[in-house]
């Protein structure tokens, strides 16, 4: 048995195959890279048909390679969460894909927060009123693109548009729906009260179903990439967290429960009908690393042991999500002098990302072990060591090359009755107590800077 997994991220798409034990079939990886079009107005947009073409291309390439050694028995899909796309009556795009990075709806998020009880809403949906979710984006479209909203017959994320193009069927998984901010986690249905507040036509919302398309060789509808990442890396209980730094970053646990209880500062989404993913996300990760390389023009960027650069870096260039969810937070640096150099900025920025992730980790005190995953983090042993020092606990690197892709494949294999083996692990990085103490003081300075700039 072989499952072909398609993983669509916010900056690249890849496809690769796994056997019935969840082991990657070597030589089947295909990739395409892209980037949202960013504007100075806070916009971020992706071309839906370009993304579909990229997905088809990597699937075809992986199938061609796989065809020499195995037959594809099923296709599994992982796709980035929190995007919005309007379709017309012919199911063609009326808008670009608005990914979570699009911040133009920050004002609408604030306005909705003034009309609703944010804590009560989070208890139902597991999400907050923030520009990364559908309620704010739909309110922005109603205010700024009312003509397009009036013509729309379907509101979907890119995941559903991709599934529609691949199979001809339109449906949304519970996982994908839980990332919209419009799903009631307890009833597993669209939240009636929030839809009413938005004046949303319920016919716009897609039907909810995790059923695959096709009988002989099923195509499973897309799951949220964050949930798949935990499943693929083997972080599958409340005591085992996945620390992910890819384009962005996250600290998450995946666990089984029938009664989700979302916690303040954290998100709570679904993998499927009986497993939730809980944690927090930061908007700056590998994207900030790439920005630093471009901006600072460092020939050989590297992290070193903590030293007195005197800087406090707030890595909020992409805006804030967890744990404060401030709609207007932005990046900031304190402590600049004429002695500050490019390497100081580089070091302070990557330390700053680790500090923000540690703030999320402090809200999940039950975690005992941490596995590092994500391309940006796994590519830098020094960054993994930094995270271990900042967290003050061991961090074990994942030996899975593509966590979200493997997670989608594992989920499909489970549904097909297979028994995937545990995720392989790599080296464990032990924290240095002296460095942990130094980082604790630096984390305190970062919290104080955030408080001065962005706390109400």
Secondary structure, 3 states (H helix, E strand, C coil): CEEEEEEECCCEEEEEEEECCCCECCCCCEEEECCCEECCCCCEEECHHHHHHHHHHHHHHHHHHHCCCCCCCEEEEEECCCCEEEECCCCCECCCEECCCCCCCHHHHHHHHHHCCHHHHHHHHCCCCCCCCHHHHHHHHHHHCHHHHHHCCEEECHHHHHHHHHHCCCCECHHHHHCCCCEECCCCEECHHHHHHHCCCHHHECCECCCCECCCCCECCCEEHHHHHHHHHCCCECCEEEEEECCCEEEEEEEECCCCCCCCCCEEEECCCCEEEEEEEECCCHHHHHHHHHHHCCCCCCCCCCCCCCCEEECCCCCCCCCCCCCCCCCEEECCCCCCCHHHHHHHHHHHHHHHHHHHHCCCCCCCEEEEECHHHHCCHHHHHHHHHHHCCCEEEECCCCHHHHHHHHHHHHHCCCCCCCCCEEEEECCCHHHHHHHHHHHHHHHHHHHHHHCC
